[in-house]
Amino acid sequence: MLGGDDRLHWWQTRWFVLLCAVLAVVPLLYPTIPPLVDLPGHMGRYRVQIAMADNPWLTNWYDFRWSLIGNLGIDLLVIPLAKIFGLELAVKLIVLTIPPMIVTGLLWIAREVHGRIPPTALFALPLAYCYPFHFGFVNFALSMAIALNAFALWLRLARTGHFRLRAAIFLPLSCLLWLCHTFGWGVLGVLAFSAEMIRQHDAGHRWFNAWVRAGLGCLPLAIPMALMILWRSGDHVTGQTADWFDWRAKFGWLSMVLRDRWYILDVGSGAILYLILFKGFRDPAIEYSRNLGLSAAFLLAVFILLPRIVFGSAYADMRLAPFMVAIALIALRPRKGLSIRHAATLAALGMAFFLVRVVSTTASFFLYSQSYDQAFKVIDQVPQGAKMVTFIGRHCADDWAYSRLEHIPAIGLERKLIFTNDQWSMAGAQTLTTHYPIAKRFAHDPSQIVTDRWCHGEWWWPIQASLARLPRDAFDYVWMINPPPYDVKFNAGLVEMYRDGPMVLYRVDHSKPGPVVPDSEILPPRRGRPAPVPSPTPSPSATIRRP
């Protein structure tokens, strides 16, 4: 209620929620394949799981085994959908659902907690396209989208007193959410526990008793703990948990919650979110809900305690940051007595902010899709079942705008069942591992990443070292994508087939030897010995040459 007015205002109607959900789909409509960093790599895995039975040569390169792991959301969904729509369209349709589900989940939670959607909640909507989504953590993003809507349902069933029904629904739902991705299940548990604590305290229980009762109330969410133990206790499981309390990285993740392409726009947009959160403490017109305020505080504690790497999966704390901010934003609400005019102004500003981000993301995806289309033309030149190694240039220092091409070679695996060296290979983390021994270190990720020098603390190799040590008998083709400058002598034994701007496809001529290079020219420089300076490669032609 604002100023004693019981009417629904335009930002509180179901039609408005539907409009926001539709707008959240717009950036993904044009690209054939959503330009998300890791998504092409995942699509290669989906193709292997579907096609391995009919294409036995894949077993020479990959080992695919179904196992009970908390990271199978889209992997399972594509099985029936690919039969109907084909794999690429099936993946696109699934990914299309994620941003609108995040939008509806946030607005539904806000309505359940506040009774009406507060105008400040609209500022949280751009986080549907948060940095983890752009990074292509699609199982994670899908699980978070489901978790937000599940939390809203949890709140609604508690508000209406349907506790037995809630337990019956969330017993299987929690297991399915864990199967989609463990992270979504964990966040749902944190949100549900904090909400139960507030509810029990408001019912007259002291904080310790409220804590105990909240734990008992959340028992329907606990069954996946047994699944987690089974998953992580297997002999096949690898992966470390490391990199705790890296404060510089954590502050960096907070500045990147809306990271996409344009640094000033993305950082400025993030600054607007933090300004809104700050105003919640200082502005007499708005305040924080105790319910969602505690939820945001719990998520902040988890963010602080969470390491960067969990069970070998990187960027664990980065993934949580934007959703922590989103919950804090929807925790805000107008104080009693705020005028309709003031509230409508806040809603209009929030909607304008959302629209700006939708337009910028749409433009960004359109531009990224151009480079994807360019890559598809290269893949068209490679015959089915070939063995291709790809080298993709990048800098040691992180660029704000990722090229989104780090796993584009996997589209060759997805479309033509080509061996590519960009698949992840960590037993227990995903269902697919590579086993192509003659490729040596060039069998899997991150061998596709090359630089102009040795990067401290990274597994990437410089382009000249990769070309010099590449076991050429293991591959038929070498694909260069925006490589750093290097001496052309490292191209010995490679025959250029196709060139399109920064992308060049070479055929390996197995009748000719590769470059003979002394270790001193390619190994990391020792202290006191300067690194060799590579000669620049000729500027790539902008014209397209077909074989």
Secondary structure as the mmCIF struct_conf table of DSSP 4:
data_model
#
loop_
_struct_conf.conf_type_id
_struct_conf.id
_struct_conf.beg_label_comp_id
_struct_conf.beg_label_asym_id
_struct_conf.beg_label_seq_id
_struct_conf.end_label_comp_id
_struct_conf.end_label_asym_id
_struct_conf.end_label_seq_id
STRN STRN1 LEU A 2 LEU A 2
TURN_TY1_P TURN_TY1_P1 GLY A 3 GLY A 4
STRN STRN2 ASP A 5 ASP A 5
BEND BEND1 ARG A 7 ARG A 7
HELX_LH_PP_P HELX_LH_PP_P1 LEU A 8 HIS A 9
HELX_RH_3T_P HELX_RH_3T_P1 TRP A 10 GLN A 12
BEND BEND2 THR A 13 THR A 13
HELX_RH_AL_P HELX_RH_AL_P1 ARG A 14 VAL A 25
HELX_RH_3T_P HELX_RH_3T_P2 VAL A 26 LEU A 28
TURN_TY1_P TURN_TY1_P2 LEU A 29 LEU A 29
BEND BEND3 TYR A 30 TYR A 30
BEND BEND4 THR A 32 ILE A 33
TURN_TY1_P TURN_TY1_P3 VAL A 37 ASP A 38
HELX_RH_AL_P HELX_RH_AL_P2 LEU A 39 ALA A 51
HELX_RH_3T_P HELX_RH_3T_P3 MET A 52 ASP A 54
HELX_RH_3T_P HELX_RH_3T_P4 PRO A 56 ASN A 60
TURN_TY1_P TURN_TY1_P4 TRP A 61 TRP A 61
STRN STRN3 TYR A 62 PHE A 64
BEND BEND5 GLY A 70 GLY A 70
HELX_RH_AL_P HELX_RH_AL_P3 GLY A 73 PHE A 85
HELX_RH_AL_P HELX_RH_AL_P4 LEU A 87 HIS A 114
BEND BEND6 GLY A 115 ARG A 116
HELX_RH_3T_P HELX_RH_3T_P5 PRO A 119 TYR A 129
HELX_RH_AL_P HELX_RH_AL_P5 TYR A 131 HIS A 134
TURN_TY1_P TURN_TY1_P5 PHE A 135 GLY A 136
HELX_RH_AL_P HELX_RH_AL_P6 VAL A 138 ARG A 159
TURN_TY1_P TURN_TY1_P6 THR A 160 GLY A 161
HELX_RH_AL_P HELX_RH_AL_P7 PHE A 163 CYS A 180
HELX_RH_AL_P HELX_RH_AL_P8 THR A 182 ASP A 202
TURN_TY1_P TURN_TY1_P7 ALA A 203 GLY A 204
HELX_RH_AL_P HELX_RH_AL_P9 TRP A 207 GLY A 217
TURN_TY1_P TURN_TY1_P8 CYS A 218 CYS A 218
HELX_RH_3T_P HELX_RH_3T_P6 LEU A 219 LEU A 221
TURN_TY1_P TURN_TY1_P9 ILE A 223 ILE A 223
HELX_RH_AL_P HELX_RH_AL_P10 PRO A 224 ARG A 232
TURN_TY1_P TURN_TY1_P10 SER A 233 SER A 233
BEND BEND7 GLY A 234 GLY A 234
TURN_TY1_P TURN_TY1_P11 ASP A 235 HIS A 236
STRN STRN4 ALA A 242 ALA A 242
HELX_RH_AL_P HELX_RH_AL_P11 TRP A 247 SER A 255
TURN_TY1_P TURN_TY1_P12 MET A 256 LEU A 258
BEND BEND8 ASP A 260 ARG A 261
HELX_RH_AL_P HELX_RH_AL_P12 TYR A 263 ARG A 282
TURN_TY1_P TURN_TY1_P13 PRO A 284 ALA A 285
STRN STRN5 ILE A 286 TYR A 288
HELX_RH_AL_P HELX_RH_AL_P13 ARG A 290 LEU A 305
BEND BEND9 ARG A 308 ARG A 308
STRN STRN6 ILE A 309 VAL A 310
TURN_TY1_P TURN_TY1_P14 PHE A 311 GLY A 312
STRN STRN7 SER A 313 SER A 313
HELX_RH_AL_P HELX_RH_AL_P14 ALA A 316 ILE A 330
TURN_TY1_P TURN_TY1_P15 ALA A 331 ALA A 331
STRN STRN8 LEU A 332 PRO A 334
HELX_LH_PP_P HELX_LH_PP_P2 ARG A 335 ARG A 335
TURN_TY1_P TURN_TY1_P16 LYS A 336 GLY A 337
HELX_RH_AL_P HELX_RH_AL_P15 ILE A 340 ILE A 379
TURN_TY1_P TURN_TY1_P17 ASP A 380 GLN A 381
BEND BEND10 VAL A 382 VAL A 382
HELX_LH_PP_P HELX_LH_PP_P3 PRO A 383 PRO A 383
TURN_TY1_P TURN_TY1_P18 GLN A 384 GLY A 385
STRN STRN9 LYS A 387 LYS A 387
STRN STRN10 MET A 388 GLY A 393
BEND BEND11 CYS A 396 ALA A 397
HELX_LH_PP_P HELX_LH_PP_P4 ASP A 398 ASP A 399
BEND BEND12 TRP A 400 ALA A 401
BEND BEND13 ARG A 404 ARG A 404
TURN_TY1_P TURN_TY1_P19 GLU A 406 PRO A 409
HELX_RH_AL_P HELX_RH_AL_P16 ALA A 410 LYS A 416
STRN STRN11 PHE A 419 PHE A 419
TURN_TY1_P TURN_TY1_P20 ASN A 421 ASP A 422
STRN STRN12 ALA A 427 ALA A 427
TURN_TY1_P TURN_TY1_P21 GLY A 428 ALA A 429
STRN STRN13 GLN A 430 GLN A 430
BEND BEND14 THR A 431 THR A 431
STRN STRN14 LEU A 432 THR A 434
HELX_RH_3T_P HELX_RH_3T_P7 PRO A 437 ALA A 443
BEND BEND15 HIS A 444 HIS A 444
TURN_TY1_P TURN_TY1_P22 ASP A 445 GLN A 448
STRN STRN15 ILE A 449 THR A 451
BEND BEND16 ASP A 452 ARG A 453
HELX_LH_PP_P HELX_LH_PP_P5 TRP A 454 CYS A 455
TURN_TY1_P TURN_TY1_P23 HIS A 456 GLY A 457
STRN STRN16 TRP A 461 PRO A 462
HELX_RH_AL_P HELX_RH_AL_P17 ILE A 463 ARG A 469
HELX_RH_3T_P HELX_RH_3T_P8 ARG A 472 ALA A 474
BEND BEND17 ASP A 476 ASP A 476
STRN STRN17 TYR A 477 ILE A 481
BEND BEND18 ASN A 482 ASN A 482
HELX_LH_PP_P HELX_LH_PP_P6 PRO A 483 PRO A 485
HELX_RH_3T_P HELX_RH_3T_P9 VAL A 488 ASN A 491
TURN_TY1_P TURN_TY1_P24 ALA A 492 GLY A 493
STRN STRN18 LEU A 494 ASP A 500
TURN_TY1_P TURN_TY1_P25 GLY A 501 PRO A 502
STRN STRN19 MET A 503 VAL A 508
TURN_TY1_P TURN_TY1_P26 HIS A 510 SER A 511
BEND BEND19 LYS A 512 LYS A 512
HELX_RH_AL_P HELX_RH_AL_P18 ASP A 519 ILE A 522
BEND BEND20 LEU A 523 LEU A 523
HELX_LH_PP_P HELX_LH_PP_P7 PRO A 524 ARG A 526
TURN_TY1_P TURN_TY1_P27 ARG A 527 GLY A 528
BEND BEND21 ARG A 529 ARG A 529
HELX_LH_PP_P HELX_LH_PP_P8 PRO A 530 SER A 541
BEND BEND22 ALA A 542 THR A 543
STRN STRN20 ARG A 545 ARG A 545
#
